[in-house]
Amino acid sequence: MDACAALADSIDRLAERGHSNRRFLKELGRVGGVRRGPFWLTDAGSGGSNRLQGRGFAPEFDDDTTGQARHFAGTVAVTARIGGGLARWLTTTVLRDRPDTADGRLSAEAIEFARLIRSGELAQADAGAWVRSRICGCAGDGVEESDRPAG
């Protein structure tokens, strides 16, 4: 399954609901198994759950697991609640996702995504396309990076 494309499709559907930017980011967390309400902290602390298992992420974000959609969505939801600075500290210090790793780079993109949505620099209607162009493994032509010929 192309979990990155499914993540972007989920974001497109969520954008159609007309939530505030903050609520939109929290709702996105549900894709990563981070509920709204008081149990979000428990969900985030346990790593959420893989509701969109699969691959499809660009090589720089692919950690050879099927949980990157959960990672992205969960990081977005946590960032919406605690802010980018603390989220960055938690991902690098507590989770040990160094900035030069696939998980570290994906966390940085999730934090940036949350910042852009919260500030209004990225419209919810454009958020799915942002994910497709920034973190998914295809160049917009439907061909996975792993299926491209070398050279």
Secondary structure by P-SEA (a helix, b strand, c coil): caaaaaaaaaaaaaaaccccaaaaaaaaacccccccccaaaaaaaacccccccccccccccccccccaaaaaaaaaaaaacccaaaaaaaaacccccccccaaaaaaaaaaaaaaaaaaccccccaaaaaaaacccccccccccccccccc
